[in-house]
Amino acid sequence: MSNARSPLLGLILLGITSWAVAAETTDQRFLAGLHQRGLYRLAESYCLDRLAQPGISARRRSDLVIELSRSLAQQAVGLPPDSREPLWQRAAQVTEDFARQYPADPRLLPVRLQAALAVLTRGELARQEAEVSARRADLIDEAQIRLREAVRLLGELADEVERQRRQQNLSRRSEPDRLSADELTSLQNTLQYELSRAYRNQALCYASDSPDRSNALTQAVELLDWLVKLDPNDALGWSLAWKSRLDLIKCYRLLGNPDVARRQLEALRALKPPASVELRARAERIRLALATDQLADAVAALAEGRQIEAVVSPELDFAWLDTYLTAWRESLDANNRPQADAWQTKATEMVSRIENLHGPYWTRRAEMRLAAYVRTLAGSADLETLARAAASSFRSGQLDEAVAAYDRARQFATTAGNTDRAFDLGYLAATIEHQRNRHEEALARFRQIALTMPEHAKAPEAHLLAVYHAGQIAKSDPANQLDRYVALLQEHLEGWPHGPTAGQAWWQLGRLSEYRRDWDAAIQAYQAVSAEDAEYFQAVEAIDRCCRTWFDRRRAAGEPVEQIADKAARWFESLTFDASGARVQQWGELERLAALAAARLWLGYTSAGFDQSQDLLSAALSGSADPPTEWKSNAEALLVFSLAGRGRRREAGDLLARISAGPPDALLEMLEGLGRMARSAKPSVRAELAQLQLTAIDLLRSGGATLEPSQQAALEKVRAEALAGVGQVDEALAAYQVLAAAAPHDGTIQEAYAELLLNQRDPASLKKAMAKWRELEDRSPKGSPRWFRAKYSVAWLHCQSGNKQQTAKMITLLKLLHPELGGPEMKAKFDKLLARCRP
C-alpha cells in the first residue's frame, strides 16, 4: 500500500513543483523518491555531492540548493522539538549562502521562496503542536513570530514577481535562464496560495471568537477565491487548484459557515477529483461534522472507507482518530463504559496505524493528540493508552508531563497487579529525571522502585543509579551528603550482595574509602570485588596503591607494618594460583600485576621476603611470553634485589650484567624501577637498592654503551639519587649541582638537590638550601604540591636558624590564604612546625 505524502511536508515542495512549468529533472525525480521513502539524509548527501561537482549549470545549482533546503527542513519536521534547531538553521543557511554568492542569478526567486516556505512551515508546526502541548503559550508565541515573518517574506516576493512580470511585458524579449511568463504566473499563484496558508495559520493562533481570527481567515478566503477558478486539469494549476479548494472549505469551516463549507464540498465532489484529493475531502467532511457537534454524521462518514485502491491519506486517518477520541469522550459522559472502552481501543489502534503508514511527523501529532485526551480522561484509559501517551509526551519534549503520565501508568499497572510493567514504567520516569540531571528526583525514583520490587531483574541496576545520583549530590556538598552516599552503597550491598552490580558498589565504596584515606576499609572493599566483575583488574591495582600508601604512613608514624604487609603480599600471591592451587602456567596481565605487587611489599616492608619474592618473580618472568617492557624491567629490578637480599650477590650481578649487555633502555628502566622502590623503602633497604643501582651504572659504563643525550641525562639523575642513598653525600651533592645547572627548569632535579642540601644541617649547606627552596617557590605554580613543599622547607629553615618568629608569621599568613595548606599531610606538618615555633 503506497503512502500519501504528508501535506505539511508537501507544501515545502511547492518551491519547486507547483510553479515549475518544465518537466521534472532527473535530480528532482530521484530526490522525490528519496523523500517519499523518508530518506532525507541520503537526499541531503546527494545534493551536497552534486553541488560540489565542477562546471554545474546555474539552473541546476539553484534547483539543488532548493532541494537541499527542502531535505533539511523535512528532516527537522520529523524530529522531536529539541533536535530540530540545527537542521532549521542549515535549511535557512543554504538559501542565504546562495543569495549572497549569486545575487544576480535569474533563478534567485524560487530559492527565496523555499526560504520563506521553511519559515512558514516552522510557524505552522509550532501552531499545530500548541493545540496539544502543555507549553501552549510559548508555542503560540513562537508560531506568531514565524508566521509574521513568513507573511513578510512572501509579500516581498509577490511584489518582486509582479515587478518582473511588468518588466517582461514591456521588454517582450526572452533572456536565457530567466523565468518565463508562464513560470512567473505559476510562481505568483503559488505565492498567493502560501499567503493564504500563512493567514489561516495566523487565524488559528487566536481565540475562536476573536476579531483577529476572523480577519485573518477572511484574508485567506479572498486569496483562495481567485485560485479555485484555476482549471484543475491544467498542468500549470493542477496542484494549486485542488489544494485551494480544500483549503477554502477548511477556512469556511473555521469561520463558522458550515453550509458554505458543505456546498463547496459537494462542488468538489462533482469535479471527480483524484484519489488523494477525494480522501482529503472525506477528512474535511468528518471535521465539518465534528465541528458542528454531529458525531453521528462523523461516524457515518467513516463508512466511506480510509483508502481508494492503494492510496491512503494521513489527513483522513487523523480525522478518523479525532472521531474515535470524540466518541470515547461522549461515551464516558453518557456513562457507557463498554462503548467507551471500544472507542478507546479503536483510537489506540489508529495511532499505531498512523505510525506504521505515515512517518514520524504524523505519528508524533497523533500521539500528542491521544496524550492530550488521556490527560483529561486518565481515569478511564487502559494501561497501553496511558503508556503510549506518556511516551508521546516524552518524544514531544514535554518532560514534566511525561513523568506525570508515566506515574499515572505505573499506578494503573500496580493496581492491576502487573508489577513487571509497573517497574518498567517507573524506571522510564526515573530515567527522564536522570537525563535531566535532576539528582534528588532521580535518586528518589530509582531507589523507590528498586526497594518496592527488589526481586525484579533490573532492581539492582535501578538502585545503583540511585547511588550514582547520591554521589553526584555529594560532590557538590561532601560535608553534608557523603554519609548518605555511603549509606546507599551499604544498602545496595545488603539488598543485592551477590547481584550483578555488587562489584560496582564495592568498587565505589573502595574509592570513597580511599578518598577518605581510610586505607584498611578501602582495601577490604576492593578485595570484595569479584573476579568476574568488570572492575576487578582496577580493584587489584587500587589495592596495590592503597597498601603501599597505608604502609608508608604507618611506618612514618612508627607503627608496625611487617605483619600486615606480609599478609597483603600473600593475598597478591594467591592471585597467581589456579583453582587447583597450582601456580598458573600462562601469566596474564593480572598475574603479572599481582607478582610485582607482592614482591614490592615483601621487599619494601618486611625483613624476610627475599625468598618468596625471588620464587614468585622467577616464575612470572619465565611464564610470561613477550611481556610489556616496563613490567619486565620492574620485575628484573626486583629480582636483582631479591637475589642480593638472599646473599646470592653473584647471581644478582650476573643478572645485572645480562641486563646491562642488552639495550640501554632496558637497563635504564630497571634502574628507574629500583629508584621508585627505594623512595618508599626503609633506610636499610634503600641503601641496598642504591648500591645495586650504582653497580648497574658501573656495568653500563664499563660495557662502553653509547647513550643518547636523554639517556645520559636519565642515568646521571639515577646516579645522583643512588649516591645519596648509599651515604656518599659529597659525591651526591656534586652530581646534583651539575644536574641542577644543566636542567634549571627540571623541578624534580631541583627539589632533590634542595632536599639533599636541607638534610646536611651545616650552615653552608643550609644557606644554599634556603636559596634553592626560595627559587623553587618562585618557579612553582602557586598552590601546587611542590610550591607548598617549598614553603614548608623555607619555614623550617627559618626555624632551624633560630628565627622562630618568622616561621610562625609565614605559616599563619599561609593558613589565611590557603586554609587547607596543600592537603591533610602537609597541613599536619605545617601545624606541627607552627606549634614548635610559637612563643
Disulfide bonds with the S-S distance in Angstrom:
none
